Amino acid sequence: MTLAVLTATLTLSGCLTASLFTNADFTTPERQVTTSIGEDKVFLFGKITLPDEKNGKPSKNEHLLMLGEKYAYVIDTKKSTELLAILQSDLSGRYSLGETGRRSLNHIPLYTTENNPSNFWTNLILEYTIEETLPESAKKHEMAELERLGFTRTDSKKINYQRNLKTINVKIYQPQNITLPKDAKKFEQHVLVNLYSLKTVPKSTNGGQIAKVAVLTPLALAADVVLTPIAALICIPTNCLKFRY
């Protein structure tokens, strides 16, 4: 019984100090920080060809150019074909933007990293709603056109459609370095573009947590000293509390 009392007492005493160190996180995990680095308004688009990056010779691959007030944005070849077909489609309404399906946007977010500042990317979903006031023949035409473009219906009314374009790679140029296409077309309204830089912050020592533990440790030790007799008292055998006659 004496051994049990001693074991329980030692187990309960020092619990605050031990818990303080056990639960403390002395490191900050690796995280990604997003910083806004600019914004722009795109008002024109068209098809262009760029010199081959390896030999500088003219390339046959066509790219979608989107010209803004500050920069020129050139889409990679594969996505250019998809986007040009969508932008030149025979639809009466306008597309709306969505980012990976989470929420509707009023701008195109473009991301880059410090290691490769001229290369940007975005993940977009295009959404389209057929106007319910359109004649039935016009509705059927737009349904067929959207399906041809790879859009899928998202509601039972057959008026809401979306297309996930996934990752789109973009290169940014100064407008003066780009020869504008003769058949360039203007957007019906400006398309807003927000530029972001992504930076990975490595795992580091959490100085604030260390300082906190350093301040609280003496208090925890003092509390453990006070609580130790109480813990021992709790573990007193029941027969020790009986009155002797």
C-alpha positions in Angstrom: 0.0 0.0 0.0 2.9 2.3 0.8 4.5 1.6 -2.6 1.2 2.3 -4.3 0.8 5.6 -2.5 4.4 6.6 -3.5 3.9 5.6 -7.1 0.6 7.5 -7.4 2.2 10.6 -5.7 5.1 10.7 -8.1 2.9 10.1 -11.1 0.6 13.0 -10.2 3.3 15.4 -9.1 5.1 17.3 -11.9 2.1 16.8 -14.3 1.8 20.5 -15.0 5.4 20.9 -16.0 5.4 17.7 -18.0 2.2 18.8 -19.8 3.7 22.2 -20.6 6.6 20.7 -22.4 4.7 17.8 -24.0 2.0 20.1 -25.5 4.3 22.9 -26.6 5.2 23.1 -30.3 8.6 24.6 -30.7 8.6 24.6 -34.5 6.5 26.4 -37.2 5.5 24.0 -40.0 6.4 24.7 -43.6 3.7 26.9 -45.2 3.0 28.8 -48.4 2.6 32.5 -48.4 0.6 34.3 -51.1 1.5 37.9 -51.8 -0.4 40.2 -54.2 2.1 41.7 -56.7 -0.2 43.6 -59.1 -3.4 43.8 -61.1 -4.4 44.5 -64.7 -7.3 44.9 -67.1 -7.4 42.7 -70.2 -9.4 44.2 -73.1 -8.3 42.4 -76.3 -7.5 38.9 -77.5 -6.2 37.3 -80.7 -3.9 34.6 -82.1 -0.2 35.0 -82.5 2.9 32.9 -83.2 6.1 33.1 -81.2 9.7 32.2 -82.1 10.9 28.8 -80.9 12.6 29.2 -77.6 15.4 26.7 -78.6 16.5 28.0 -82.0 14.7 31.3 -82.3 13.0 30.3 -85.6 9.3 31.1 -86.2 7.0 28.5 -84.8 3.8 27.2 -86.4 2.1 26.9 -83.1 -0.6 29.5 -82.4 -1.0 31.0 -79.0 -3.9 33.0 -77.5 -2.7 36.5 -76.7 -4.6 38.5 -74.1 -3.5 42.1 -74.0 -3.9 44.2 -70.9 -3.2 47.8 -69.9 0.1 46.8 -68.3 1.1 43.4 -69.7 0.6 40.9 -72.6 -0.4 37.4 -71.6 0.4 34.5 -73.8 -1.3 31.1 -73.2 0.4 27.8 -73.8 -0.5 26.1 -77.1 -2.8 23.4 -75.9 -5.0 25.6 -73.8 -4.9 28.3 -76.5 -6.8 26.0 -78.8 -9.5 25.3 -76.2 -9.9 28.9 -75.1 -10.0 30.3 -78.6 -12.9 28.0 -79.5 -14.7 29.1 -76.4 -14.1 32.8 -76.9 -15.2 32.6 -80.5 -18.3 30.5 -79.9 -21.8 31.4 -81.1 -23.4 32.2 -77.7 -25.6 35.2 -76.8 -24.5 35.6 -73.2 -21.2 36.0 -71.2 -19.1 33.5 -69.3 -18.5 33.9 -65.6 -15.4 32.8 -63.8 -15.0 30.3 -61.1 -11.8 29.1 -59.3 -11.6 25.3 -58.9 -15.3 25.3 -58.2 -15.0 27.0 -54.7 -16.5 30.3 -55.4 -17.4 32.7 -58.2 -14.7 35.3 -59.1 -14.7 38.6 -60.9 -11.1 38.3 -61.9 -8.5 35.9 -63.2 -5.9 35.0 -60.5 -2.5 34.3 -62.0 0.2 32.8 -59.7 4.0 32.7 -60.0 7.0 31.8 -57.8 10.2 33.7 -57.0 12.2 31.0 -58.8 10.4 31.6 -62.1 8.8 35.0 -62.1 8.0 35.2 -65.9 5.9 32.0 -65.8 2.4 32.1 -64.4 -0.5 29.7 -64.1 -4.1 29.6 -63.0 -6.8 27.0 -62.4 -10.1 28.1 -63.8 -13.7 27.0 -64.3 -15.8 28.8 -66.9 -19.5 28.9 -66.2 -22.4 29.8 -68.5 -26.1 30.3 -67.9 -28.6 30.1 -70.7 -31.1 32.9 -70.5 -34.6 31.6 -69.7 -36.2 34.3 -71.8 -34.6 33.0 -75.0 -36.9 31.2 -77.5 -36.9 27.4 -77.3 -35.0 27.1 -80.5 -32.3 29.4 -79.3 -32.0 27.5 -76.0 -31.5 24.2 -77.9 -28.9 25.9 -80.1 -26.9 27.1 -77.1 -27.2 23.7 -75.4 -25.7 22.0 -78.4 -23.0 24.6 -78.7 -22.0 24.3 -75.0 -21.8 20.5 -75.3 -19.7 20.8 -78.4 -17.3 23.0 -76.4 -17.0 20.4 -73.6 -19.3 22.1 -71.1 -21.4 19.9 -68.8 -24.8 20.7 -67.4 -24.9 21.4 -63.6 -28.7 21.6 -63.0 -31.9 20.0 -63.8 -33.3 23.0 -65.7 -30.6 22.5 -68.4 -29.6 26.2 -68.3 -26.4 26.1 -66.1 -23.2 24.8 -67.6 -19.5 24.7 -66.7 -16.2 23.7 -68.0 -13.1 22.9 -65.9 -10.1 24.2 -67.8 -7.7 22.9 -65.1 -4.2 24.3 -65.2 -3.5 27.1 -67.7 0.2 28.1 -68.2 0.8 31.8 -69.0 3.9 33.8 -70.0 3.9 37.5 -69.4 5.5 40.0 -71.7 5.8 43.8 -72.0 3.2 44.9 -74.6 5.9 46.6 -76.7 7.6 43.2 -77.2 4.5 41.7 -78.8 3.2 42.3 -82.3 -0.5 42.5 -82.2 -2.5 40.3 -84.5 -4.5 42.1 -87.2 -7.7 40.1 -86.4 -7.6 40.9 -82.7 -10.9 41.2 -81.0 -12.0 43.3 -78.0 -13.8 41.8 -75.0 -17.2 43.1 -74.4 -16.0 44.3 -71.0 -12.6 44.4 -69.4 -11.4 41.2 -67.7 -9.7 41.8 -64.4 -6.4 40.0 -63.7 -4.8 39.8 -60.3 -1.1 38.7 -60.0 0.2 36.7 -57.0 3.6 35.5 -55.9 3.8 32.2 -54.0 6.6 31.7 -51.6 7.3 28.6 -49.5 8.4 29.4 -46.0 10.5 26.5 -44.6 10.0 24.9 -41.2 11.5 27.1 -38.5 11.9 27.4 -34.7 8.9 29.0 -33.0 10.6 31.6 -30.9 7.4 32.8 -29.4 6.4 29.4 -28.1 9.9 28.9 -26.6 9.6 32.3 -24.8 6.1 31.3 -23.6 7.3 28.0 -22.1 10.3 29.8 -20.5 8.0 32.2 -18.7 5.4 29.6 -17.6 7.8 26.8 -16.5 8.7 28.4 -13.1 5.0 28.8 -12.5 4.3 25.2 -13.4 7.1 24.0 -11.2 5.7 26.0 -8.3 2.2 24.6 -8.9 3.6 21.1 -8.9 5.2 21.6 -5.6 2.0 22.8 -4.1 -0.1 20.0 -5.7 2.2 17.2 -4.6 1.0 17.0 -1.0 -2.6 17.2 -2.3 -2.0 14.3 -4.6 -0.5 12.3 -1.8 -3.4 13.1 0.4 -5.9 11.9 -2.2 -4.1 8.5 -2.3 -4.1 7.9 1.5 -5.6 4.4 2.1 -9.2 4.5 3.4 -8.3 2.6 6.6 -6.0 5.5 7.6 -9.1 7.7 7.8 -10.9 5.5 10.4 -10.9 6.6 14.0 -9.1 4.4 16.5 -11.0 3.5 19.7 
